[in-house]
Amino acid sequence: MNTPASLPLFQSRVVPVVVVSDAAQAVPMAEALLAGGVDVMEITLRSAAALAAIEAVARAVPAMQVGAGTVTRASEVAQVQAAGARFGLSPGSTPELLAAVCAAGLPFVPGVASPSEAMAARDAGFTLLKCFPAAQLGGVEVLKAWGGPLPDLRFCPTGGVSLANMGSFLTLRNVAMVGGSWLTPAAAVEAGDWAQITRLAREATEAVAALRATR
């Protein structure tokens, strides 16, 4: 049986969750995030431009670890790999999807919303999981509760995470990183305000550094 591939190495503990309406937005956005110290991004399959955007970043910005988000079907695995995605993420998981990413060798973060789902993903070989939707499930408190019976699992909470509350997640021992859309607000992306995105990325990077300094 195939086993999950390891995620690529990146420094940021904040993963921007990105929706693009035009693939031309992707490269300047990636460069703006890098300028703010964020070296990873999740381009979600929520628009027709997503695959072209992933391909553009993978080709033009090699320092950016670009992943494909909202991968929900086994048939999408080959598509995101062909586009150049270095890893994938999903809001959930199915046996078919997990089998497909393992067979393809695509590093992957499946989504879970309960201990049973987390245990099923662990049985399939995955130990880094996306907790989604984190805020609606109970936020920090639910991840604290999962940490007791599932101490060998780590999570990337996504959904309702912001600059204001990410520190409370990142201080948990079972949280590896957080995902959020606040770093790439739609209005800034549509306006091409890349300076704002760099500023938001730098704020997040500095907040993470401050957390590390106090631990």
N, C-alpha and C positions, 0 to 999 in steps of 0.2 A: 504494500500500500504506500502511496506517495505521502510525504510529510510536508508540512508548510515550509515555504522558503522564508529566510530571515529578512526583516526590513532593511532597507539601505540606511546608512548612518547619516544622521543630521543632528545639528546642534540645538535647534529651537525646540522648546517644549510647548510651543503654541503653533497649532496647525490651522492656517487660514482656510476656511471653507468657502470656495469661490464659485459663483455662478457668472458665466460670461454670455452675453448676447451676441458678441462679435469676436471672432477669433483674433482679430487685430488688437484687441485689448490685452491679450494674454502676455505677450513678451514685455511690454512696458510695465505691466502689473508685477510680473515676476522680478523684474529689475528693481522696482520700487520696494518690494518686500525685502529683497536682498540688501538694499541700501540701509534698511532699518534693522538688519540683523536676523531676519527670518529666512531660513534656507530650505523651507519645505512649504508646499502648498497642495491643497486638495481641490482639483477642478472637478466639479460634480457633473454627472451625466443628466443634467436637468435642462439642457438646451441643445439645440441642433448644432451649435458651434463648439460643443465640448471636446469632441475628438480632435478637431482641427486645432483647437487651443492647446490641448495637451501636446500634440505633435510639434507645434510652433515653439513651445517652451523647451521641450526635450531637445530640439535641434539648436535653438539659438541661445539658451541660457543653461549650459551644462552644470553650473554650480548650484542650480535649483533642483531639489529633489521633488519632482512633480509626480503626484499621485492622482488616480482617478477615484472620485467619490460617487456615491449613490450607484454602485455596481450591484444590481439586484437580480440579474439573470446570468445563468451559466454562459449563454451565448455572447454576453458582453465581454467576457474575459479575454478572448482572442482579439477583440476590437481594441481594447485599451492597451493591450500589450503591443499590438501593431503600431499604435499611435505613439508609443514610447513611454507610457506610464511606468514608473519604477516600482509602484506598489498600488494597491487598491484598498478601498474601504467600502463598507456597506452599512446601511441603517439596521440591517438584520442579517439573517443567514438561513440557508436551506442546505440540506445534505448535497443537493446537486451543485449548488454554487461552491461550497467548500471543496467538493471533489474536483471541480473544474479548476479552481485556482491552484490546488495542490498538483494536479496533473500538468498544469502549464508552468509551474514554478514561479507564479506571481506572488510576491510577498503580499500579505492580505491581513486586514483588520476587520473581522466580522462584527456586526452589531448585535447586542444583547439587551434585553429589558427585564430579565429575571434571573434568579440563581439557576433555574433549570436550563435556560438557554445558555448561560455561561458554562454550565457543566457539560452540555452537549458539544459546545465549541471546544472545550478542553479535551473531550474524548476524541475529537477530530484532530487534535494536535496543536490547537491555537491557545496561546497564553497571554497575548495582548488583545484586548477586546474593546470595541467601541460601546460605551454606555450611552444609549440613545432611546428617547430624548431625556437627557440627564435631569434637567430642572423639573420636568413634569413627573419623573419617576420618584423624586424626593431629593435630588441634588446631593450635597455632601453627605447627608445623613444616610442615604441608601448605600452609598459607596462605603461608608464606615461599617454599616451592617454587613455588607457582603465580605468585607475584609476578614472577619472572624472565621466563617466556615470555608472561605475560598482564598486562603493566604498565598497560594501559588499563582494567582492571576493578577494581572495589571490591566488598567483601564485607561481609555481616552474618552472622558466625558464630553459629550457634544450635545448642544441644544439648550439654549438659555445661559450659556457661558459668556462672560463679558470680562472686560478689564477690571471691573469693580469686584467680581467674585472669583476670578480665576485663582487667586492666591489661596483661597480656602480649599479649593480642589487640589492644587499642586502640593499642598503641605501633607496630604494623605499619602501614606506609604504605598498604597496600591494604585496610585494615579501616576502614570508615566508621562502624560502630556494632556493637553486640552485642545479641543477643536472649537472654532468659532467663526462666525461671519462678520464680526464687528470690525475686523482689520481691513476688509474690502467692501465698504458700504456701496450699495448700488448707485447712489447719486454721484459719488466720487468716481466710480468706474465709468459711468456714462459720460461724465464731464471730462474724463481724462485727467483728473486731479491726482496725479501720481505723487506729488509732494505730500498730500494729506495721507495717502496710504503709507508712505515712508515714515511719516510722523507717528501714525498709529502703530506701525510695526516696531518702531524704536521705543515707544511707550511700553509695549508688551515685553520687549527684550529687556529693557531696564527694570521692569517690575519683577521679572524672573530672576535677574541677577541680584536684585535686592533680597528676594526670598532666599536665595542660596547663601547670601552673606550672613543671614541671621540664623542659619541652621548649623 
